Amino acid sequence: MHVPFTVLIPARLASTRLPDKPLADIGGLPMVVRVAQRARASGASRVVVAADDRRIVEACAAHGVEALLTRTDHPSGSDRLAEACTQLALADDAIVVNVQGDEPLIDPALIDAVARVLAVQDEAVMSTAAHPMGSTEEFANPNVVKVVLDARGHALYFSRAPIPCWRDGAALAGAPALPRDPAPLRHIGIYGYRAGFIRRFPSLPPAPVESTEALEQLRALWHGFRIAVHVSADNPGPGVDTPEDLARVRALFASG
């Protein structure tokens, strides 16, 4: 099934842990260009970087990647996406996939799957992805976001807490036990949107639970919108948040 969609890659130059992150060199190319190349290997009809700095736009142009300049004062990537959808004059029912600008190893097939699951579920305004976890440490880690689904594959809730909680499972070394069935799901930070919804999203009042969990996607659930979830059998490639992450990804590109 072919699904027409646009990939938008928000890229912000400022980064606390890794300054100028989108321009970090990976195998001779800026990281944001590497991400765009991976996105181009998907079925996307268009790949656009939404940047907050002209240096990112210029770096993309130098390597044949389409980019547009957005405002510098957006509080989140969602706000930057909303402006990009407006600049590109995308129709309200157009599907947009948000690929993070620090995922140079993202699987193009995952991008396609996130677009496809949204296209076939008319009642959903967003889509995302998850994969089963097999590690107790990962399950207990608050930096790992978990998601629980309903019978239709829609998100019921996202949390940093270990959900679902296995009531009858014995605690192992003081950590929550991994549920057997269903296996707990780790959320993967890739999103699909209908363009009309992402333009509307920044105007929705933030949800109290969104602030508590520090998870922006909970705003959509709190307001009654549905998020379709693609469950992947595979773990996503490593992202880049720190200098250590960057060194690891550089080594992978050098060896491969």
C-alpha positions as CSV (number, residue, x, y, z in Angstrom):
1,M,0.0,0.0,0.0
2,H,1.5,3.3,-1.1
3,V,0.9,6.2,1.2
4,P,1.8,9.7,0.1
5,F,3.4,11.6,2.9
6,T,6.0,14.3,3.7
7,V,8.8,13.9,6.1
8,L,9.6,17.0,8.2
9,I,12.8,17.1,10.2
10,P,12.9,19.8,12.9
11,A,16.5,21.0,13.5
12,R,17.4,23.4,16.3
13,L,21.0,24.6,16.5
14,A,21.0,25.2,20.3
15,S,21.6,22.0,22.4
16,T,22.6,21.9,26.0
17,R,24.5,18.6,25.8
18,L,25.8,18.9,22.3
19,P,26.2,22.4,20.9
20,D,25.5,22.8,17.1
21,K,24.2,19.2,17.0
22,P,22.5,19.3,13.6
23,L,25.8,20.3,12.0
24,A,27.9,17.7,13.8
25,D,30.1,15.8,11.3
26,I,29.3,12.2,10.7
27,G,31.4,10.6,8.1
28,G,32.0,13.8,6.2
29,L,28.4,15.1,6.3
30,P,26.3,17.1,8.8
31,M,24.1,15.0,11.0
32,V,20.9,16.6,9.7
33,V,21.9,15.7,6.2
34,R,22.5,12.1,7.2
35,V,19.0,12.0,8.7
36,A,17.5,13.5,5.5
37,Q,19.3,10.9,3.4
38,R,17.8,8.1,5.6
39,A,14.3,9.7,5.2
40,R,14.8,9.9,1.4
41,A,15.2,6.1,1.4
42,S,11.6,5.8,2.7
43,G,8.5,6.2,0.5
44,A,8.2,9.9,1.4
45,S,7.2,12.1,-1.5
46,R,9.1,15.0,0.0
47,V,11.7,15.5,2.8
48,V,12.1,18.9,4.3
49,V,14.3,20.2,7.2
50,A,12.6,22.8,9.4
51,A,15.5,24.8,10.8
52,D,15.9,27.6,13.3
53,D,19.2,28.9,12.0
54,R,20.3,29.9,8.5
55,R,23.5,27.9,9.0
56,I,21.4,24.7,9.0
57,V,19.6,25.8,5.9
58,E,22.8,26.6,4.1
59,A,24.4,23.2,5.1
60,C,21.3,21.4,3.8
61,A,21.4,23.4,0.5
62,A,25.1,22.5,0.0
63,H,24.1,18.8,0.0
64,G,20.9,19.1,-2.0
65,V,18.5,18.8,0.9
66,E,15.4,21.0,1.0
67,A,15.2,23.1,4.1
68,L,13.2,26.1,5.3
69,L,13.8,28.7,8.0
70,T,11.4,28.8,10.9
71,R,11.2,31.1,13.9
72,T,13.8,30.9,16.6
73,D,11.4,31.2,19.6
74,H,9.3,28.0,19.2
75,P,9.0,26.3,22.6
76,S,8.9,22.8,21.1
77,G,9.5,20.8,18.0
78,S,5.7,20.5,17.5
79,D,5.4,24.3,17.2
80,R,8.2,24.3,14.6
81,L,6.4,21.5,12.6
82,A,3.2,23.5,12.7
83,E,4.9,26.5,11.2
84,A,6.6,24.3,8.5
85,C,3.2,22.8,7.6
86,T,1.8,26.4,7.1
87,Q,4.9,27.5,5.1
88,L,4.5,24.5,2.8
89,A,0.7,25.0,2.5
90,L,0.1,21.3,3.2
91,A,-3.6,20.3,3.0
92,D,-5.3,19.5,6.3
93,D,-5.6,15.8,5.5
94,A,-1.9,15.5,4.3
95,I,0.2,13.1,6.3
96,V,3.4,14.4,7.8
97,V,6.0,12.2,9.6
98,N,8.2,13.9,12.1
99,V,11.7,12.4,12.0
100,Q,14.0,13.7,14.7
101,G,17.1,15.5,13.5
102,D,19.3,13.4,15.8
103,E,18.4,10.0,14.3
104,P,21.0,9.4,11.6
105,L,20.5,5.6,11.7
106,I,16.7,5.6,11.6
107,D,15.2,2.8,9.6
108,P,13.4,4.1,6.5
109,A,10.9,1.2,6.8
110,L,9.9,2.5,10.3
111,I,9.1,5.9,8.7
112,D,6.9,4.2,6.1
113,A,5.1,2.1,8.8
114,V,4.3,5.2,10.9
115,A,2.8,6.9,7.8
116,R,0.9,3.8,6.9
117,V,-0.7,3.1,10.3
118,L,-2.1,6.6,10.3
119,A,-3.4,6.4,6.8
120,V,-5.4,3.3,7.5
121,Q,-6.9,4.5,10.8
122,D,-9.2,7.4,9.9
123,E,-10.2,8.0,13.6
124,A,-6.6,8.8,14.6
125,V,-5.0,12.2,14.2
126,M,-1.5,11.0,15.1
127,S,0.7,7.9,14.9
128,T,3.9,6.7,16.5
129,A,5.8,3.5,17.1
130,A,6.9,1.2,19.9
131,H,8.7,-2.1,20.3
132,P,8.6,-4.9,22.9
133,M,11.0,-4.7,25.8
134,G,12.9,-7.6,27.3
135,S,15.0,-5.9,30.0
136,T,13.9,-5.3,33.6
137,E,16.4,-2.5,33.8
138,E,14.9,-0.8,30.7
139,F,11.4,-1.3,32.1
140,A,12.3,0.4,35.4
141,N,14.2,3.3,33.8
142,P,12.3,6.6,33.9
143,N,14.2,7.8,30.9
144,V,12.6,5.0,28.9
145,V,9.0,6.0,27.9
146,K,6.5,3.1,27.9
147,V,3.1,2.9,26.1
148,V,0.0,0.8,26.7
149,L,-2.4,0.1,23.8
150,D,-6.1,-0.6,23.4
151,A,-7.6,-3.4,21.2
152,R,-7.4,-1.3,18.1
153,G,-3.7,-0.5,18.5
154,H,-4.3,3.1,19.8
155,A,-2.3,4.5,22.7
156,L,-4.1,4.4,26.1
157,Y,-1.3,6.1,28.0
158,F,2.4,6.9,27.8
159,S,4.4,7.0,31.0
160,R,7.9,7.0,32.4
161,A,6.7,4.6,35.0
162,P,6.8,0.8,34.4
163,I,3.4,0.1,32.8
164,P,1.6,-2.2,32.7
165,C,2.3,-3.2,36.3
166,W,2.3,-6.9,36.7
167,R,0.5,-7.3,40.1
168,D,1.3,-11.0,40.6
169,G,4.9,-10.8,39.3
170,A,7.7,-11.1,41.8
171,A,10.0,-8.1,42.1
172,L,13.5,-8.9,40.9
173,A,16.3,-7.2,42.7
174,G,13.9,-4.5,43.8
175,A,12.9,-3.7,40.2
176,P,9.4,-4.2,38.7
177,A,8.9,-7.6,37.1
178,L,8.4,-7.7,33.3
179,P,4.9,-8.6,32.4
180,R,4.6,-11.7,30.4
181,D,1.6,-11.0,28.2
182,P,1.4,-8.5,26.8
183,A,5.1,-7.7,26.7
184,P,5.7,-4.1,27.8
185,L,6.3,-1.6,24.9
186,R,9.0,1.0,24.7
187,H,7.9,4.1,22.9
188,I,10.0,5.2,19.9
189,G,10.1,8.9,19.3
190,I,8.8,9.2,15.8
191,Y,5.4,10.7,15.0
192,G,3.0,10.9,12.2
193,Y,0.4,13.7,12.0
194,R,-2.4,14.9,9.8
195,A,-1.2,18.4,8.9
196,G,-4.4,20.1,10.0
197,F,-4.0,18.6,13.5
198,I,-0.4,19.6,14.0
199,R,-1.3,23.1,13.0
200,R,-3.9,23.0,15.7
201,F,-1.9,21.2,18.3
202,P,0.1,24.2,19.7
203,S,-3.2,26.0,20.5
204,L,-4.5,23.2,22.7
205,P,-4.1,23.9,26.4
206,P,-1.3,21.8,27.9
207,A,-2.5,18.8,30.0
208,P,-1.6,18.6,33.7
209,V,-0.4,15.0,33.2
210,E,1.7,16.2,30.3
211,S,3.6,18.5,32.7
212,T,3.9,15.7,35.3
213,E,5.3,13.1,32.9
214,A,7.1,15.7,30.7
215,L,5.6,14.0,27.7
216,E,4.0,16.3,25.1
217,Q,2.1,13.5,23.4
218,L,-0.2,13.2,26.4
219,R,-1.8,16.5,25.5
220,A,-3.4,14.8,22.5
221,L,-4.8,12.0,24.6
222,W,-6.0,14.3,27.4
223,H,-8.0,16.2,24.8
224,G,-9.6,13.0,23.5
225,F,-7.6,12.5,20.3
226,R,-6.4,9.1,19.2
227,I,-2.8,8.1,18.5
228,A,-2.3,4.9,16.3
229,V,0.8,2.9,17.3
230,H,2.9,0.7,15.0
231,V,4.6,-2.1,16.9
232,S,8.0,-2.9,15.5
233,A,9.8,-6.1,16.2
234,D,13.1,-4.3,16.1
235,N,14.8,-1.7,18.2
236,P,15.5,1.6,16.6
237,G,19.0,2.7,15.8
238,P,20.8,4.8,18.4
239,G,20.1,8.5,18.5
240,V,22.5,11.3,19.3
241,D,22.0,13.3,22.5
242,T,25.5,13.5,24.0
243,P,29.1,13.6,22.8
244,E,29.4,9.9,23.7
245,D,26.4,9.1,21.5
246,L,28.0,11.0,18.7
247,A,31.3,9.1,19.0
248,R,29.4,5.8,18.9
249,V,27.5,6.8,15.8
250,R,30.6,8.1,14.1
251,A,32.3,4.7,14.8
252,L,29.3,2.9,13.3
253,F,29.5,4.9,10.1
254,A,33.3,4.5,9.9
255,S,33.0,0.7,10.2
256,G,30.1,0.3,7.9
